[in-house]
Each structure stands twice: as structure tokens, then as C-alpha cells.
């Protein structure tokens, strides 16, 4: 949800968000740096089931890297229908991850990883959460974590979500143990916390308009007159403020259900949280000076100077150079 003063990039220009009315957003051009992470539309998200399979493969890579080093990983990867360049790139990336942040920094189906980075230049504390369970899962879990973090620190928390994890960002003078936050969330608390986190968001308003139209609370056409989507949105927001005060109002309940269960993967979130509570999935914490190789993608989402593709490439090269500089001189072989 955009708030007044947020700066985003569109078409190479920076714009400061002022307010939204209906389906229109009112902004002012600005020279300030972007504060909103970049996003991509029309891209199929990673599914929860495929994400679990990827985590299982990463667990196998971590085991072979520990027992036989990079050579053993390459030998195993060659059994799959991938080219030699991909084999070497994957083996090198996971080896650099281990050497930079340790063996337990590789996320697997039995381990969820949290990296903490202090960005003193931008005065931000960033947590990179490696939860490779898909975009819908990460969208939901990130909202849960941000909701609890904001309650503990009494400050705004920024989020950026991807298929392989999410980023939680807050001012440098605020500190929350994100691993403890994740471990403390009971599966039964996921639903009420998500409802509280969604309250007042643009996402809720948008879905309520759709459901209110389905329920004929808003008439799209009446006596030859057709309401535009913007007019429907204004009408729905007026209705929402009234309907939200009613207990168990069917349209409100369906709106929350549609968002939480269909868009935010409540079932998957509860499943993973239950595994964390049972000790089947560990949550590890790592403090890093710069994002690890597995966090490069998450880091570019929140980098304020990444606007175009060339900027992203330059940022990735800089992140990689920092990693190589720090691990230079450590054993290249994966065995301890």
C-alpha cells in the first residue's frame, strides 16, 4: 500500500505519491530517490508445490557440497538435462554461498534462512528471508511478519516480495529478531493476523469492489447508464466503511476469504508454520555485510538506485564483487 510521500519509478521518471481517489493515483514529479521496491507484472508466479521441490533439490546440493565439495555437486547435476555452463554456474553459486555465509545459509526443505544487513548509507536495516515457497506464500508470510514487526517497533515496515523470498526493511535504529517473529507465529494465529494486516489496504478495497459488484451492492448498469470502474471503486469504498462495522457481513467475509485463501496461500503458510513449531523446519539467522549470492535478487528489489535493467546488472556485479572480495583466500572446496 502506497502512503503519502512514497516515491516510485515509472517510465524512467520519479514520482511522489500524494493520494488515490477511485482508480486514479495523484502524484507529483520529484527528483528524490525511489522508496518503493520495483515490481513486475504479467509474470507467472512460482507455485508452492514447485517451490518445495526446489528446496528439496537445494538440500541435496548442500549435502553433496558438504560431503564432496564442488566436484561432487557438478557430478550430480550432470545427471539432469542441463548444459555444462549451467552445471558450473550452479555449483559455483552454492559454493560461494557456503563460503560467504556458512553452510546453514543455504535454504532447504528443512531450513528457512534469514539474512540481516545494515545499510548505513541509506540508514536501513534489511532482512532477506529465503522462503522459496512461491510468490503467493511469500506475499502472505511477509504481511504477517511485517504486521508483527510494526507492532513491536512502532514504525513503518517496507516489504518487497519475490518467488524465492521477501525483504523486510525498517529504519536502522529499529531492531526486531525476525527469526523469533517467524517462530512465534502460531498456525492458528495466521488468519486473524492476516485480517488485521489487510485492514485498510488498497488490496482489500480493490477486492471488495469486485465482490460488492457480484453481490449487486453496486450496479454496473442501471437504466441505460453504465458506471466506470473508477466510479464503482468510489462507491465501493463508501460502502466498505459502513459494511466493515457489521458483524459477519457476507460480502466482507468473502472478500477476506478470497484474498487470504486464494491470493495469499493461507494453507501453505499454516503448513510451514506448523513445521517450524514442530521443529521440522529450522529458522537460521545470519548477519552479513553485503547480501549473499542467494539474496542478490531480493537485494536488487529494494536497492533505491536500481531503475533500469542496466542498473540492476551493475548492482548485481557490485554485490558479487563484495562477496568474492570477502571469500578470497578461503578454501574453494566445499568440505570443512
DOVEXFI-56895 format. One record per residue (C-alpha): residue number from 1; residue in one letter; z, y, x. Coordinates in Angstrom, 2 decimals, padded with zeros to 5 digits. Example, Ala and Ser with C-alpha at 12.3 -4.5 7.8 and 13.67 -1.06 7.14 Angstrom:
BEGIN
nr = 1; rest = a; w = 007.80; v = -004.50; u = 012.30
nr = 2; rest = s; w = 007.14; v = -001.06; u = 013.67
! end
This chain:
BEGIN
nr = 1; rest = x; w = 000.00; v = 000.00; u = 000.00
nr = 2; rest = x; w = -001.04; v = 003.37; u = 001.41
nr = 3; rest = x; w = 001.55; v = 006.13; u = 001.47
nr = 4; rest = x; w = 001.04; v = 009.88; u = 001.75
nr = 5; rest = x; w = 000.31; v = 010.76; u = 005.38
nr = 6; rest = x; w = -001.20; v = 007.38; u = 006.35
nr = 7; rest = x; w = -004.34; v = 007.75; u = 008.46
nr = 8; rest = x; w = -007.19; v = 005.25; u = 008.27
nr = 9; rest = x; w = -010.68; v = 004.97; u = 009.74
nr = 10; rest = x; w = -013.84; v = 004.84; u = 007.62
nr = 11; rest = x; w = -017.37; v = 005.19; u = 008.95
nr = 12; rest = x; w = -016.10; v = 006.33; u = 012.34
nr = 13; rest = x; w = -014.06; v = 009.20; u = 010.86
nr = 14; rest = x; w = -010.28; v = 009.52; u = 010.46
nr = 15; rest = x; w = -008.87; v = 010.36; u = 007.03
nr = 16; rest = x; w = -005.33; v = 011.13; u = 005.89
nr = 17; rest = x; w = -004.31; v = 009.62; u = 002.56
nr = 18; rest = x; w = -002.93; v = 012.13; u = 000.04
nr = 19; rest = x; w = -002.74; v = 010.33; u = -003.30
nr = 20; rest = x; w = -004.56; v = 007.94; u = -005.63
nr = 21; rest = x; w = -005.48; v = 008.62; u = -009.23
nr = 22; rest = x; w = -007.04; v = 005.78; u = -011.17
nr = 23; rest = x; w = -009.66; v = 004.19; u = -008.94
nr = 24; rest = x; w = -010.16; v = 007.31; u = -006.80
nr = 25; rest = x; w = -008.44; v = 007.96; u = -003.49
nr = 26; rest = x; w = -007.97; v = 011.56; u = -002.35
nr = 27; rest = x; w = -007.96; v = 012.14; u = 001.40
nr = 28; rest = x; w = -008.27; v = 014.91; u = 003.98
nr = 29; rest = x; w = -010.27; v = 014.64; u = 007.22
nr = 30; rest = x; w = -007.96; v = 014.62; u = 010.22
nr = 31; rest = x; w = -008.01; v = 014.34; u = 013.99
nr = 32; rest = x; w = -004.79; v = 012.30; u = 014.03
nr = 33; rest = x; w = -004.83; v = 008.72; u = 015.28
nr = 34; rest = x; w = -005.06; v = 005.92; u = 012.73
nr = 35; rest = x; w = -001.77; v = 004.47; u = 011.50
nr = 36; rest = x; w = -003.23; v = 001.81; u = 009.18
nr = 37; rest = x; w = -004.43; v = -001.50; u = 010.68
nr = 38; rest = x; w = -008.13; v = -002.31; u = 010.37
nr = 39; rest = x; w = -009.28; v = -004.85; u = 007.82
nr = 40; rest = x; w = -012.41; v = -006.83; u = 006.96
nr = 41; rest = x; w = -013.85; v = -007.60; u = 003.53
nr = 42; rest = x; w = -016.15; v = -010.38; u = 002.32
nr = 43; rest = x; w = -014.83; v = -012.91; u = 004.82
nr = 44; rest = x; w = -013.74; v = -016.33; u = 003.60
nr = 45; rest = x; w = -010.06; v = -016.85; u = 004.48
nr = 46; rest = x; w = -008.64; v = -019.85; u = 006.31
nr = 47; rest = x; w = -007.16; v = -022.30; u = 003.82
nr = 48; rest = x; w = -003.60; v = -023.60; u = 004.01
nr = 49; rest = x; w = -004.66; v = -027.25; u = 004.47
nr = 50; rest = x; w = -007.15; v = -026.46; u = 007.23
nr = 51; rest = x; w = -004.55; v = -024.28; u = 008.94
nr = 52; rest = x; w = -002.13; v = -027.21; u = 009.07
nr = 53; rest = x; w = -004.82; v = -029.40; u = 010.64
nr = 54; rest = x; w = -005.48; v = -026.73; u = 013.28
nr = 55; rest = x; w = -001.77; v = -026.57; u = 014.07
nr = 56; rest = x; w = -001.74; v = -030.35; u = 014.49
nr = 57; rest = x; w = -004.61; v = -030.10; u = 017.00
nr = 58; rest = x; w = -002.77; v = -027.33; u = 018.87
nr = 59; rest = x; w = 000.28; v = -029.58; u = 019.04
nr = 60; rest = x; w = -001.83; v = -032.31; u = 020.63
nr = 61; rest = x; w = -003.26; v = -029.81; u = 023.12
nr = 62; rest = x; w = 000.25; v = -028.60; u = 024.02
nr = 63; rest = x; w = 001.39; v = -032.19; u = 024.62
nr = 64; rest = x; w = -001.59; v = -033.06; u = 026.81
nr = 65; rest = x; w = -001.24; v = -029.78; u = 028.70
nr = 66; rest = x; w = 002.40; v = -030.57; u = 029.44
nr = 67; rest = x; w = 001.75; v = -034.16; u = 030.50
nr = 68; rest = x; w = -001.60; v = -033.95; u = 032.27
nr = 69; rest = x; w = -002.46; v = -030.31; u = 032.78
nr = 70; rest = x; w = -005.72; v = -028.54; u = 032.03
nr = 71; rest = x; w = -007.78; v = -031.53; u = 033.19
nr = 72; rest = x; w = -006.24; v = -033.78; u = 030.54
nr = 73; rest = x; w = -006.93; v = -031.19; u = 027.85
nr = 74; rest = x; w = -010.58; v = -030.91; u = 028.87
nr = 75; rest = x; w = -011.00; v = -034.69; u = 028.86
nr = 76; rest = x; w = -009.59; v = -034.93; u = 025.34
nr = 77; rest = x; w = -011.63; v = -032.01; u = 023.99
nr = 78; rest = x; w = -014.85; v = -033.59; u = 025.26
nr = 79; rest = x; w = -014.36; v = -036.32; u = 022.64
nr = 80; rest = x; w = -015.22; v = -033.73; u = 019.98
nr = 81; rest = x; w = -018.73; v = -032.39; u = 019.19
nr = 82; rest = x; w = -018.31; v = -029.10; u = 021.07
nr = 83; rest = x; w = -020.17; v = -027.76; u = 024.10
nr = 84; rest = x; w = -018.78; v = -027.65; u = 027.62
nr = 85; rest = x; w = -018.26; v = -023.88; u = 027.60
nr = 86; rest = x; w = -016.05; v = -024.19; u = 024.51
nr = 87; rest = x; w = -014.10; v = -027.04; u = 026.13
nr = 88; rest = x; w = -013.35; v = -024.99; u = 029.23
nr = 89; rest = x; w = -012.58; v = -021.81; u = 027.28
nr = 90; rest = x; w = -010.08; v = -023.57; u = 025.02
nr = 91; rest = x; w = -008.38; v = -025.35; u = 027.91
nr = 92; rest = x; w = -008.15; v = -022.12; u = 029.91
nr = 93; rest = x; w = -006.79; v = -020.10; u = 026.97
nr = 94; rest = x; w = -003.99; v = -022.55; u = 026.16
nr = 95; rest = x; w = -003.14; v = -022.92; u = 029.86
nr = 96; rest = x; w = -002.89; v = -019.14; u = 030.22
nr = 97; rest = x; w = -000.74; v = -019.02; u = 027.09
nr = 98; rest = x; w = 001.69; v = -021.54; u = 028.61
nr = 99; rest = x; w = 001.82; v = -019.82; u = 031.98
nr = 100; rest = x; w = 002.31; v = -016.37; u = 030.45
nr = 101; rest = x; w = 004.84; v = -017.01; u = 027.66
nr = 102; rest = x; w = 006.01; v = -020.59; u = 028.20
nr = 103; rest = x; w = 005.21; v = -023.98; u = 026.64
nr = 104; rest = x; w = 007.12; v = -023.19; u = 023.45
nr = 105; rest = x; w = 004.89; v = -020.16; u = 022.78
nr = 106; rest = x; w = 002.07; v = -022.39; u = 021.50
nr = 107; rest = x; w = 002.32; v = -022.68; u = 017.69
nr = 108; rest = x; w = 002.09; v = -026.22; u = 016.34
nr = 109; rest = x; w = 002.76; v = -028.05; u = 013.09
nr = 110; rest = x; w = 006.39; v = -028.34; u = 014.26
nr = 111; rest = x; w = 006.83; v = -024.83; u = 015.66
nr = 112; rest = x; w = 006.38; v = -021.29; u = 014.35
nr = 113; rest = x; w = 006.27; v = -018.67; u = 017.11
nr = 114; rest = x; w = 007.41; v = -015.03; u = 017.05
nr = 115; rest = x; w = 006.48; v = -012.67; u = 019.91
nr = 116; rest = x; w = 008.28; v = -009.34; u = 020.32
nr = 117; rest = x; w = 006.58; v = -006.48; u = 022.16
nr = 118; rest = x; w = 007.96; v = -002.99; u = 022.82
nr = 119; rest = x; w = 005.21; v = -000.37; u = 022.82
nr = 120; rest = x; w = 006.90; v = 002.65; u = 024.39
nr = 121; rest = x; w = 003.72; v = 004.76; u = 024.38
nr = 122; rest = x; w = 003.44; v = 004.64; u = 020.59
nr = 123; rest = x; w = 007.20; v = 004.19; u = 020.06
nr = 124; rest = x; w = 006.73; v = 000.98; u = 018.08
nr = 125; rest = x; w = 008.43; v = -002.41; u = 018.07
nr = 126; rest = x; w = 005.94; v = -005.12; u = 017.17
nr = 127; rest = x; w = 006.48; v = -008.73; u = 016.19
nr = 128; rest = x; w = 003.49; v = -011.09; u = 016.32
nr = 129; rest = x; w = 004.19; v = -014.05; u = 014.04
nr = 130; rest = x; w = 002.00; v = -017.07; u = 014.79
nr = 131; rest = x; w = 001.88; v = -018.86; u = 011.44
nr = 132; rest = x; w = -001.54; v = -020.46; u = 011.33
nr = 133; rest = x; w = -001.35; v = -021.46; u = 007.65
nr = 134; rest = x; w = -004.15; v = -019.26; u = 006.31
nr = 135; rest = x; w = -004.56; v = -015.69; u = 005.13
nr = 136; rest = x; w = -003.06; v = -016.16; u = 001.65
nr = 137; rest = x; w = 000.04; v = -017.81; u = 003.10
nr = 138; rest = x; w = 000.42; v = -015.09; u = 005.74
nr = 139; rest = x; w = -000.10; v = -012.35; u = 003.16
nr = 140; rest = x; w = 002.80; v = -013.75; u = 001.15
nr = 141; rest = x; w = 005.16; v = -014.58; u = 004.02
nr = 142; rest = x; w = 004.53; v = -011.22; u = 005.68
nr = 143; rest = x; w = 005.54; v = -009.42; u = 002.48
nr = 144; rest = x; w = 008.73; v = -011.49; u = 002.32
nr = 145; rest = x; w = 009.58; v = -010.72; u = 005.95
nr = 146; rest = x; w = 008.73; v = -007.02; u = 005.64
nr = 147; rest = x; w = 010.81; v = -006.72; u = 002.46
nr = 148; rest = x; w = 013.88; v = -008.18; u = 004.15
nr = 149; rest = x; w = 013.31; v = -006.21; u = 007.37
nr = 150; rest = x; w = 013.04; v = -002.93; u = 005.47
nr = 151; rest = x; w = 016.29; v = -003.69; u = 003.64
nr = 152; rest = x; w = 018.08; v = -004.38; u = 006.93
nr = 153; rest = x; w = 016.72; v = -001.37; u = 008.84
nr = 154; rest = x; w = 016.22; v = 001.12; u = 006.00
nr = 155; rest = x; w = 012.82; v = 002.13; u = 007.38
nr = 156; rest = x; w = 009.16; v = 001.64; u = 006.57
nr = 157; rest = x; w = 007.65; v = -001.54; u = 007.99
nr = 158; rest = x; w = 003.92; v = -001.83; u = 008.67
nr = 159; rest = x; w = 002.01; v = -005.09; u = 008.27
nr = 160; rest = x; w = -001.30; v = -006.50; u = 009.46
nr = 161; rest = x; w = -002.42; v = -009.91; u = 008.25
nr = 162; rest = x; w = -004.91; v = -012.41; u = 009.67
nr = 163; rest = x; w = -005.76; v = -016.08; u = 009.24
nr = 164; rest = x; w = -003.64; v = -017.18; u = 012.20
nr = 165; rest = x; w = -000.58; v = -015.00; u = 011.64
nr = 166; rest = x; w = 000.63; v = -011.50; u = 010.94
nr = 167; rest = x; w = 002.17; v = -008.49; u = 012.68
nr = 168; rest = x; w = 005.35; v = -006.68; u = 011.68
nr = 169; rest = x; w = 005.70; v = -003.20; u = 013.16
nr = 170; rest = x; w = 008.60; v = -000.74; u = 012.97
nr = 171; rest = x; w = 009.92; v = 002.24; u = 014.96
nr = 172; rest = x; w = 011.19; v = 001.38; u = 018.44
nr = 173; rest = x; w = 014.74; v = 002.48; u = 017.61
nr = 174; rest = x; w = 014.94; v = -000.16; u = 014.87
nr = 175; rest = x; w = 015.54; v = -003.82; u = 015.69
nr = 176; rest = x; w = 015.54; v = -006.89; u = 013.47
nr = 177; rest = x; w = 015.68; v = -010.50; u = 014.59
nr = 178; rest = x; w = 012.54; v = -011.64; u = 012.78
nr = 179; rest = x; w = 013.14; v = -015.34; u = 013.61
nr = 180; rest = x; w = 016.55; v = -015.06; u = 011.92
nr = 181; rest = x; w = 014.91; v = -013.38; u = 008.93
nr = 182; rest = x; w = 012.44; v = -016.25; u = 008.54
nr = 183; rest = x; w = 015.14; v = -018.89; u = 008.99
nr = 184; rest = x; w = 017.38; v = -017.19; u = 006.42
nr = 185; rest = x; w = 014.85; v = -017.20; u = 003.57
nr = 186; rest = x; w = 015.71; v = -019.95; u = 001.13
nr = 187; rest = x; w = 012.68; v = -021.51; u = -000.61
nr = 188; rest = x; w = 014.29; v = -020.70; u = -003.96
nr = 189; rest = x; w = 014.51; v = -017.00; u = -002.96
nr = 190; rest = x; w = 010.79; v = -016.69; u = -002.24
nr = 191; rest = x; w = 009.80; v = -015.96; u = -005.85
nr = 192; rest = x; w = 012.39; v = -013.25; u = -006.67
nr = 193; rest = x; w = 011.92; v = -011.60; u = -003.26
nr = 194; rest = x; w = 008.14; v = -011.51; u = -003.67
nr = 195; rest = x; w = 008.53; v = -009.97; u = -007.12
nr = 196; rest = x; w = 010.77; v = -007.28; u = -005.63
nr = 197; rest = x; w = 008.35; v = -006.72; u = -002.74
nr = 198; rest = x; w = 005.40; v = -006.30; u = -005.14
nr = 199; rest = x; w = 007.15; v = -003.81; u = -007.41
nr = 200; rest = x; w = 005.27; v = -000.50; u = -007.46
nr = 201; rest = x; w = 002.44; v = -001.65; u = -005.18
nr = 202; rest = x; w = -001.24; v = -000.92; u = -005.74
nr = 203; rest = x; w = -001.85; v = -004.66; u = -005.76
nr = 204; rest = x; w = 000.39; v = -005.06; u = -008.82
nr = 205; rest = x; w = -001.25; v = -002.11; u = -010.59
nr = 206; rest = x; w = -004.73; v = -003.48; u = -009.93
nr = 207; rest = x; w = -003.97; v = -006.96; u = -011.24
nr = 208; rest = x; w = -002.08; v = -005.58; u = -014.24
nr = 209; rest = x; w = -005.19; v = -003.65; u = -015.29
nr = 210; rest = x; w = -007.20; v = -006.88; u = -015.26
nr = 211; rest = x; w = -004.59; v = -008.82; u = -017.24
nr = 212; rest = x; w = -003.99; v = -005.95; u = -019.69
nr = 213; rest = x; w = -007.73; v = -005.86; u = -020.42
nr = 214; rest = x; w = -007.74; v = -009.62; u = -021.00
nr = 215; rest = x; w = -004.80; v = -009.25; u = -023.39
nr = 216; rest = x; w = -006.64; v = -006.46; u = -025.29
nr = 217; rest = x; w = -003.91; v = -003.96; u = -024.44
nr = 218; rest = x; w = -006.75; v = -001.87; u = -023.06
nr = 219; rest = x; w = -010.06; v = -001.84; u = -024.94
nr = 220; rest = x; w = -013.02; v = -001.62; u = -022.62
nr = 221; rest = x; w = -015.31; v = -000.74; u = -025.55
nr = 222; rest = x; w = -014.32; v = 000.90; u = -028.81
nr = 223; rest = x; w = -016.57; v = 002.45; u = -031.49
nr = 224; rest = x; w = -019.51; v = 002.75; u = -029.15
nr = 225; rest = x; w = -017.51; v = 004.31; u = -026.30
nr = 226; rest = x; w = -017.03; v = 002.39; u = -023.06
nr = 227; rest = x; w = -014.18; v = 003.15; u = -020.68
nr = 228; rest = x; w = -014.96; v = 003.21; u = -016.98
nr = 229; rest = x; w = -012.91; v = 001.15; u = -014.53
nr = 230; rest = x; w = -011.17; v = 004.36; u = -013.42
nr = 231; rest = x; w = -010.19; v = 005.23; u = -017.00
nr = 232; rest = x; w = -008.96; v = 001.68; u = -017.55
nr = 233; rest = x; w = -006.84; v = 001.96; u = -014.39
nr = 234; rest = x; w = -005.23; v = 005.20; u = -015.56
nr = 235; rest = x; w = -004.47; v = 003.66; u = -018.97
nr = 236; rest = x; w = -003.04; v = 000.51; u = -017.40
nr = 237; rest = x; w = -000.69; v = 002.47; u = -015.13
nr = 238; rest = x; w = 000.67; v = 004.35; u = -018.13
nr = 239; rest = x; w = 001.24; v = 001.02; u = -019.89
nr = 240; rest = x; w = 002.74; v = -000.58; u = -016.78
nr = 241; rest = x; w = 005.58; v = 001.93; u = -016.54
nr = 242; rest = x; w = 006.51; v = 001.07; u = -020.14
nr = 243; rest = x; w = 005.87; v = -002.70; u = -020.05
nr = 244; rest = x; w = 007.82; v = -003.13; u = -016.80
nr = 245; rest = x; w = 011.04; v = -002.28; u = -018.64
nr = 246; rest = x; w = 010.54; v = -005.08; u = -021.20
nr = 247; rest = x; w = 012.20; v = -008.43; u = -020.56
nr = 248; rest = x; w = 009.84; v = -011.39; u = -020.12
nr = 249; rest = x; w = 006.80; v = -009.43; u = -021.26
nr = 250; rest = x; w = 003.94; v = -011.96; u = -021.18
nr = 251; rest = x; w = 001.30; v = -009.76; u = -019.54
nr = 252; rest = x; w = 003.69; v = -008.62; u = -016.79
nr = 253; rest = x; w = 004.79; v = -012.21; u = -016.17
nr = 254; rest = x; w = 001.18; v = -013.38; u = -015.94
nr = 255; rest = x; w = 000.37; v = -010.57; u = -013.50
nr = 256; rest = x; w = 003.20; v = -011.57; u = -011.17
nr = 257; rest = x; w = 002.31; v = -015.26; u = -011.54
nr = 258; rest = x; w = -001.34; v = -014.66; u = -010.72
nr = 259; rest = x; w = -000.54; v = -012.65; u = -007.60
nr = 260; rest = x; w = 002.33; v = -014.76; u = -006.27
nr = 261; rest = x; w = 001.00; v = -018.23; u = -007.00
nr = 262; rest = x; w = -002.77; v = -017.76; u = -006.73
nr = 263; rest = x; w = -003.16; v = -014.94; u = -004.19
nr = 264; rest = x; w = -000.05; v = -015.31; u = -002.01
nr = 265; rest = x; w = 000.27; v = -019.14; u = -001.92
nr = 266; rest = x; w = 003.86; v = -019.49; u = -003.11
nr = 267; rest = x; w = 003.64; v = -023.29; u = -002.95
nr = 268; rest = x; w = 002.71; v = -023.28; u = 000.74
nr = 269; rest = x; w = 005.36; v = -020.68; u = 001.58
nr = 270; rest = x; w = 008.08; v = -022.73; u = -000.10
nr = 271; rest = x; w = 006.89; v = -025.87; u = 001.67
nr = 272; rest = x; w = 007.08; v = -024.29; u = 005.13
nr = 273; rest = x; w = 010.39; v = -022.52; u = 004.43
nr = 274; rest = x; w = 011.86; v = -025.84; u = 003.29
nr = 275; rest = x; w = 010.67; v = -027.45; u = 006.54
nr = 276; rest = x; w = 012.30; v = -024.61; u = 008.51
nr = 277; rest = x; w = 015.55; v = -025.04; u = 006.59
nr = 278; rest = x; w = 015.46; v = -028.81; u = 007.21
nr = 279; rest = x; w = 014.83; v = -028.36; u = 010.94
nr = 280; rest = x; w = 011.38; v = -029.97; u = 010.81
nr = 281; rest = x; w = 009.74; v = -026.69; u = 011.86
nr = 282; rest = x; w = 011.40; v = -024.65; u = 014.62
nr = 283; rest = x; w = 011.12; v = -020.86; u = 014.89
nr = 284; rest = x; w = 010.94; v = -019.70; u = 018.52
nr = 285; rest = x; w = 011.28; v = -016.15; u = 019.84
nr = 286; rest = x; w = 009.60; v = -014.73; u = 022.95
nr = 287; rest = x; w = 009.86; v = -011.24; u = 024.41
nr = 288; rest = x; w = 006.62; v = -010.16; u = 026.11
nr = 289; rest = x; w = 005.48; v = -007.06; u = 027.97
nr = 290; rest = x; w = 001.98; v = -007.41; u = 026.52
nr = 291; rest = x; w = 000.51; v = -009.65; u = 023.79
nr = 292; rest = x; w = -000.09; v = -013.26; u = 024.84
nr = 293; rest = x; w = -003.62; v = -014.74; u = 024.64
nr = 294; rest = x; w = -002.84; v = -016.28; u = 021.25
nr = 295; rest = x; w = -001.79; v = -012.83; u = 019.96
nr = 296; rest = x; w = -004.83; v = -010.87; u = 021.14
nr = 297; rest = x; w = -006.45; v = -010.89; u = 017.69
nr = 298; rest = x; w = -003.25; v = -009.78; u = 015.97
nr = 299; rest = x; w = -002.72; v = -007.04; u = 018.55
nr = 300; rest = x; w = -006.18; v = -005.53; u = 018.00
nr = 301; rest = x; w = -005.42; v = -005.24; u = 014.27
nr = 302; rest = x; w = -002.58; v = -002.79; u = 014.94
nr = 303; rest = x; w = -003.97; v = -001.03; u = 018.02
nr = 304; rest = x; w = -004.43; v = 002.60; u = 016.97
nr = 305; rest = x; w = -007.34; v = 003.19; u = 019.34
nr = 306; rest = x; w = -009.43; v = 000.26; u = 018.06
nr = 307; rest = x; w = -012.07; v = 001.70; u = 015.71
nr = 308; rest = x; w = -015.42; v = 000.19; u = 016.62
nr = 309; rest = x; w = -016.48; v = -003.19; u = 017.99
nr = 310; rest = x; w = -016.72; v = -001.72; u = 021.49
nr = 311; rest = x; w = -013.12; v = -000.51; u = 021.20
nr = 312; rest = x; w = -011.97; v = -004.00; u = 020.22
nr = 313; rest = x; w = -013.81; v = -005.53; u = 023.17
nr = 314; rest = x; w = -012.23; v = -003.02; u = 025.55
nr = 315; rest = x; w = -008.77; v = -003.68; u = 024.11
nr = 316; rest = x; w = -009.20; v = -007.44; u = 024.48
nr = 317; rest = x; w = -010.29; v = -007.02; u = 028.10
nr = 318; rest = x; w = -007.24; v = -004.86; u = 028.80
nr = 319; rest = x; w = -004.88; v = -007.38; u = 027.18
nr = 320; rest = x; w = -006.44; v = -010.21; u = 029.18
nr = 321; rest = x; w = -006.22; v = -008.26; u = 032.44
nr = 322; rest = x; w = -002.47; v = -007.75; u = 031.88
nr = 323; rest = x; w = -001.98; v = -011.47; u = 031.25
nr = 324; rest = x; w = -003.96; v = -012.51; u = 034.33
nr = 325; rest = x; w = -002.07; v = -009.99; u = 036.48
nr = 326; rest = x; w = 001.30; v = -011.35; u = 035.36
nr = 327; rest = x; w = 000.45; v = -015.05; u = 035.73
nr = 328; rest = x; w = -001.34; v = -014.56; u = 039.05
nr = 329; rest = x; w = 000.40; v = -016.77; u = 041.57
nr = 330; rest = x; w = 001.88; v = -019.21; u = 039.04
nr = 331; rest = x; w = 000.68; v = -022.82; u = 039.10
nr = 332; rest = x; w = -002.66; v = -023.19; u = 037.32
nr = 333; rest = x; w = -001.88; v = -026.79; u = 036.41
nr = 334; rest = x; w = -000.15; v = -027.19; u = 033.05
nr = 335; rest = x; w = 002.59; v = -029.53; u = 034.33
nr = 336; rest = x; w = 006.02; v = -028.09; u = 035.07
! end
